[in-house]
Every structure is written in structure tokens, then in C-alpha cells.
Amino acid sequence: MIKDEVTSNHRQSMADYLSPLARSIKPSGIRRFFDLVSTRKDVITLGVGEPDFVTPWHVRDAAVYALEKGKTQYTSNAGMPELREAIAQYLNDSFAVPYNPANEVLVTVGGSEAIDLALRALISPGDEILIPEPCYISYSPITTLSGGKAVGIETFAKDNFKLKAESLRAAITPKSKVLILCYPSNPTGGIMTYEDWLPIAKVVEENDLIVISDEIYAELTYGSKHVSFAAMPGMKDRTLLVSGFSKAFAMTGWRMGYACGHQDLIGAMLKIHQYTVMCAPIMAQYAALEALTPHGLEEKDRMMESYNQRRRLVVKGFRQIGLECHEPEGAFYAFPSVTSTGLTSEQFAQRLLEEGNVAAVPGDVFGLGGEGHLRCSYATSVAQLTEALDRIGQFVHKLKQG
């Protein structure tokens, strides 16, 4: 009898052991869709946000040389002092934001870890985290896992997907604590200028918000220079600047990111970082240090020129096909509207893959305002982009023919 009672109290499956938070998180909408791609041949992929460039040789060579010299130990938890100094110098030179490398800079395992650390350091149960959408897909799940509540703020193509002060103000409640920004934007390519930031900074100040500014695409702007939110008057101490080397420096697999901000916040993040990953890999840190040399910055600019050429090609191509497409001013994504076809984002992306052998990400996975759009990365060759546009054009033509 006792044995039967014990047995009846046992959980029925492994899923029953999982926390409610872990069970509530949906798999990545991007990865789920691209699992389908692996089953097909001759697919042109415009989906994954990764440069098609290989990390420049001199950067790779720096990592190899570090290994040859036996640099295989732990570094300081916060990162090598010389790398933190280089990051601080780079941000000051490029975006006029000064940081003390000793206590205001933390080297992380990609920008994603920096965002995770920040939210875990900041969130108390029930805090509301404001997130302009469409946006990078990780912000909301990480907020949930940290015990907070994600609150989406919709942005619109008619505004070039800029965050508007009135929309921000309307979303704020007494529980609002953190505003997450991502400009230049993934997935829309939208940017914010100094004039765009001024009213946002005013709302942030009035409502005593902390800002996490994800600036991973800061170097990828076209026609105007990136303006860091941390550089706005009065915003440096209440802003955590997050960035890294993945996008502009073609170093996705190296997993090198960093966070810069008030020493108290950086200190709290450092404690979590110590207990989770200890430090970023030393050989990758040496590679990042080389990427910030004049030679590395020249390579970054060369890649940027190529992205700009591809950007013009893709936007013009979508418009000629008959798909409305706002002009992306940053990052390396186009976000055309597919509403004229009568299909949802998911339907369009699914059928485009099946009938046109082109893979792109349905816009609905990026949150509010994403439905009716398609995210297409132009971080691939001109030849591939040209062929993809031809296939998309044929697919759309068939749709309109009924």
C-alpha cells in the first residue's frame, strides 16, 4: 500500500520536473524555421544574422599566436585589462562615451550574455521591462526567465520603426523599471538620430528608468553616424551599453561581447558572471584586442562598404517586385512588407521556402509590428542576393496570377 502511494506521487515525465518558467519559454522562431532548411537542397538563406565574411586573417592570427605562446589560462573575470582599455578607448573615440576600464567595462561571452547578466542583476519579481518591437527575439524570454514581465511597444514602418516618446510614455506603469533599446535595429534596420533620442531621454528621466542599449550594430549605419543613447545628456549613468564583435567585425563564433555602464551595475553583473562562466576565453580576447587595432578597424570599414552596396541592391529589388520596403539605415537586414500578397508572414515564408527555395524569417517572430513582414539578411554575396531576388520575384508573380 505504501509502495502504491509513493508510486502515485511520482512525476509522470521529465517535463514535470521542469520549472514553470522553463516550460513557458518558446523555442527560437528563427531556429525553428531554419531547421526546415537543413532538409532541402539548393536553398538560398537570407535568414541567419551572420556576416558572410570570414574573420580577417590578422585577427585569427592573433588568436593562433596567443595559443603558440601558451596563453590558455583564465583571465581576470572582467576580461583582460588591455582589452577593457581598448574597448573604452574605442567607444570614446567612435561614439564620445567615456568609460573607466577598471570598473565600468565587463567582457562577456557575446552580447547575449551581457543582456542576460544585466536583466538578472536588475529585475525584481514583477518588474516590467519595456521593449520596442519588432526586436531581437531574446529580450522577452530572458526577461521572463529573470522574473520580470516583458511589455512590448509597437513601432511602425511609417515611422521607419523609430521609437516614439508618446508610445513609450503610454506603456509606462508604476512597475516599469528597464527600457531595452536596439538601434540600429534587428530586424528592421531602423536607426535613431540625436533628435530622435532627445524626447526618449526626457521620458526616461521623468520616469526614472534604467536603459539597456544593445548597440551591436553601431558600426553598421548608412548615411549618418550612430548616436549612442549613453552619449545623450544625463543618460550615461542610467544606461548600460551592450555591444560586441560579432557583427561589424565578422566574429560571430568567437562569442566576444562587452557591457559598459555604472560601476555598481557592472559590479553586480560581474558577480553573476563569476559564478556562471568565470571569464571569456583568453584566445578570443586576444583576437578581439587585435580587431580594435587600426588594421582591424580598416577591415571593418571595408566590410561596411560591401554591406551598403548589397543594401541598395536588396531594397531596390523588393520594390521592383512590388513588395513595399522601408529603407534600412542600419544593421544588415531588409524588412519588406508581404501584406499585398494576402498571406501572413508565416505563410509567405513557408511557401517561399517550399516553392521558391529561399529561406527568410517570418516577421511575426519578432513581436508587435512584425506580422506582415519578412526579415531578409543581406549579409551574403551579391550573386546569392541577385538569385534570391529573382526567385522571390517569380514566387510573388505566381501568387498574383492566382
N, C-alpha and C positions, 0 to 999 in steps of 0.2 A: 504493500500500500504506500509506504513511504517512497519506494523507488518510483512508483507511478506518479506521485505528486511532484517529485523532483523533475522527472522527465517532462511533465506537462508544463513546467515553468521555464523550460529551456527555450531559447530563441529559435525560431524556425529556420532562419537562413543567416548568412553572413551579413546581409543588408540590414538585419535587425540590430546588429551591433554598431552600425554606423551612427554618428551623431546626426540629429535632425538638420543641422546646418550643412553638413557634407552632402546629405541626401537631397537637399533643396537646390544645390548648385547644378545648373545645366552644363553639359559638355560644350566646349567651344563651337559656336556656329560655323566658324571658319574651318576648323579642323574636321568637323563632321562632314562638311560638304566636300572637302578635298580628299577625304578617304575614298570617295566615289571615283576621283580622278585616277587613283592608282590602278583601277580595274580596266582602264581604257587606254587605247593606243592613239598616237598622233594628236594628242590634246595640247593646245596652246594654253598655258596657265597664266592668267592675269590676276591671280588671287593673293598669293602669299606676299606679305610686305617685306621683301628682302631684295637688296641690290643684286643685280646680276654680275657686278664686278667682283673679282677676287680681291681680297685684302692686298694692298700694294706690297711688292716684294720686300722693300726695305723694312716694312713693319713686321712681316713674317720673319725676316732675317734677325730682327732684334730679339724675338722670342727664341729662335734657334740658338743665337749666341748666348742668351741667358742660360739656356739649358747646358750648353757646352761649358759654361763657367760654373756649373753646379748650382745654379740658382733654383733650388727645388724646395726651399723651406717655407714655413709660414711667414707672412709679413705682419706688420702691425695690423691689428683688427681694422683700423680705419683706412688702411691702404698705405703703400709706400709713401714716406714723406715727400720724396721728389715728385711723385705722380700727383699728389694733392697740391703741391706748389704749382705744378704745370697746369692743372685744371683751373686753379684760382687765377693764374696769370692769363690763361686763355679766355675765361669768362669776363675778366676785367677789360682785356684788350678788345674783345669782339662785341660785347654787349653792355659794357660800362656797369658791371655789377661786381663790386669788390667783396671778396671773402677771405677770412683768415684761414689758411690751410691747416693750422694746428687744431682748430676746434669747430670749424664751420664747414668742413668738407669731409664726406664719407664716400669711399669707393665701395661699390656694391656689385653683386653678380647680376649685371644687366640693370636697366632702368626699372624693370618689373619688380625686382627685389626692393628697390628704393621706395616704390609706391606702396608695396606691402608693408614694409617697415614703418613708413610714415603713418599709414592708417592704423596699424596696430598700436603705435605709440600715442596716437591722438584720440582714438574712439573710446568712449564710454558707452555702455549698453543704452540703446535708444537714440543716440546722436544721429542727426540727419546729415547726410553728405550730399551736397548739391553737384550734379553732373550734367553739363551741357551735352546734349545729344543731337545727332548721331555722334558716337565716340568710340574710342578704343574699347574692345569688349571686356577687358579685365577689371575695369574700375568697379563696376557694380558687384560682381561676385566677391572680390576682395573685401569690399565694404561689408557685405553680408557675413563673410567668414570672420570679420573683425568685430561683429556685434552691432554694427551700425545699420542704418536704413538709407538705401540709395534713393535719391529723389532726382528724376530726370527733368531737364529743362530743354524743351524742344527749340531747335534753331531751324532756319528755313533757307531754301535756295534763293528766294527773292532778296534775302539779306546777305547773300554769299556765305551763309552758315555762320555768321558772326553772332556772338552772344550779345544780347541787348539788355541794358540795365533794367528796363521795365519787366522783362521776363524773369530776370534774376530776382528782382525785388518781390515779384508775385509768388515766387516759390519759397521764400524765406518764412520760417516759423520760429517760435522760441527755442525749438530743438535743433535748429540749423547750426552747424559748427564749422564744417570744412567745405570749401569750394574747390573742385578739381577742374583744372583747365588743361586743354591740349591744343595748343596753337603753335605752329601750323598743325592743321587737324588731320588726324587719321579717323575717319575715312574720306573726308570731304575735300581736303586741300585748302580749306579756308584759313585765313590769317586774321590777326588783329593788329591795327596800327596804334600809334600813340594816342591819337584822337579817339579811337575805339575803346582804348583801355581807361581813359580818364573817368567816364561815368561808372564803369565797373569798379574802379578803385574807390570811388566815393561810396558806393553801396557796401563794399567790403568793409570800409572803415566805419560806416554808420552802424553796421550790424555785427561788428567785432568778429569777423570771420577769419579763419586761417585758410590760406590758399596753398594747394599743391599744384605747381605749374609744371606739367610734363612738356619739356621743350626738346624732345629727342629729334625733332625735325627742324631745329632752329637754323641750321646752315642751309636748309633746302627751301629758299624763298626766291621768287622770281619778280624782279622789277622793284622791289622795296626790301630794305634790310629788316630782319626780325627785331622786334621790340620785346624784350623780356618783361614780364609782369613785375618781376622783382626790382626792375630798374625804375618803376613808376614811383613818384614822390610818396614817401611814407609807407611803401609796401615791402621793402626788403625784409624787415624783421618779422613780418607776418606771412611771408611767402617761403615755401620750400621749393627750390628749383631742382627739378629732376631731369637728368639727361644721360647721355652715354655715347658710345662709339659705334653702335650697330648700323645706323642708317647712313649718315653722311660719310663715315669712314669705312664703310663696307666691312664691318667686323661683327656681323650677327652671331656667328658661332663662338666668338671669344667670350661672350657674355660679360661685357665690361660696361658698367654704368656708374653713376655717382649722384649724390644728393648734396645740396648746399643750402644752408639756412642758419637760423638762430642756434647758438651753441647748446641751448637747453634741449631743443628738439633733436638736433644731431646727436647729442649725448644719449637721449632716450633710445633713439634708433640704433645707436652703436651697441647698447646693452643687448637688444634683441638680436642684432647681427652677430654678436659674440657667441650667443648660445645656439645659433642656427647654422651658420656657415663658416664661422671663425674669421675668414678673410677671403677676398677674391684670389684666384690662382695667380701666383707670382709671375709666371711666364707671360700670362695675358696682361698683367700690369706693365711689364716691360714693353710689350707691344703697344699698349695704349700710350705710354710715355713717348715712344718713337712717333706715333701718329700725330702728336701735338708739336712736333718739330716743324720748322719752316718747310722742309721737304714734304712732310705729311700733309700740311695744310694746302700745299700746292696740288697734291694729288686729289684732295677733297674738292678743290675748285674745278679741277679737270672733269671729275665725275659729275659735278653740278651742271656744267655746261651741256653735257650729254643728256641729262635729265630734262633740261629746259627744251632741247630740240625735240625730244620724244613727247613732252607735254603738249607742245604746239601741234604735233602730228596727230595725237590722240583726240584732243578737243575738236580740231577741225574735222577729223574723221567721223566722230559721233554726230556732229551737227549735219554733215553731209548725208549721213544715213537717215537722219530725221529724228534723232534722239536728242532732246534738249540736254545741254551740259553746261553748267556754270563753269567759268574759267578758274581752275585751281591756281592759287597764288603761292602755294607752299606744298611741302611733302612730295610724294611721287604717286599720287592717286587721282584718277578722274572719278566722278560720281554722277554719271548720266542718269536722267530720268527715263524709266521704261513705261510710264503710265499710258503713253499714247498707244501702246500695243494691246492694252486691255488685260494684260497679265499682271499678277503680283510679282514682287521681287523674286520670291522662291520659285514660282512657276517659270519665270523668264530664265533664271539661272539654270534650273534643272533642264529645261528644254534646249537651251543654248548648248549645254554640255552634251546632251544626247543627240541633238540634230546638227549642231554646228561644230562640235569638238573644240569648244572654247570654254575654259573654266574661269568664272569670276564669282565674286561673293555677293549673295543677295543682301540688299541694304537693310532689311529688317533686323538682321542680327546685331546691328549697331545701335539699336534703341529708337527712341522717339524721332520721327522725321526721316527714318531710314527707309521705310516702306515706299515702294515705287521707284527705288534707285538700285544701282548696281555699282559695287566698288571694283574698279579696274586699276591694277597697278601697272604703271608704265616703266617700271624698273626692269625692263627686258629689252632685247635688241630691237632695232628699228625694223629689221626683216621680220621678226616674230610679230611685232605690233602691226605692221602692214598687212600681214597674212590674217591676223586675228580680226582686224577691222573689215577685211574683205569677207571673212566668214560671217561676222556679225551682220554685215550689210545684207548678205544673201539670206540669212535667217529672218531678219526683220522684213525683208521684201516678201518672203513666203508667208509670213504672218499676215501682212496686209492684203495679200492676194486671197486670203481665206483658205 
